[in-house]
Amino acid sequence: MKYSNKNEFEKANMFGTGMPNEMFAQYFIGDSFLNFLVKPGETPLFLANVTFEPGCRNNWHIHHAKSGGGQMLICTAGEGWYQEEGKDPVSLAEGSFVYIPTGVKHWHGAKSDSWFSHISLEIPGDETGNEWLEPVSDEYYGKLGEQ
């Protein structure tokens, strides 16, 4: 379900919007928010509800690991996009699930007319890390609504 009204979205965003995502803001176009579901460093998992304002998306990026690793997205409220390099964009809504293996270049974020949130689970592994790449251009992103 699309939510253009933030107050209506907040009622559906069951894991909470959290705080402005200042830690990773340089890798996003638009405002995003993080609500950690486990305290970083206290468990081997990065588990957070990530919220995107309408039109917000992260840069292309790759999750690397010597072994294990990757990411899972569990969409919890609103509507968004996910895309792997060389593949068509995938429309996301509440209940959508995405598994992203290590080494796959991808991006994700909100649709231009809806708030969006997903739980981000970074899969534990050896020597894991993210490689942040180029932004998803306004020109490219603007054409997604035509699909």
PyMOL commands that set and color helices and strands:
alter all, ss='L'
color gray80, all
select helices_A, chain A and resi 6-12+25-27+138-146
alter helices_A, ss='H'
color red, helices_A
select strands_A, chain A and resi 19-20+28-29+32-36+46-52+57-58+61-64+67-68+71-84+90-93+97-100+106-110+116-122+125-126+129-132
alter strands_A, ss='S'
color yellow, strands_A
deselect
rebuild
show_as cartoon
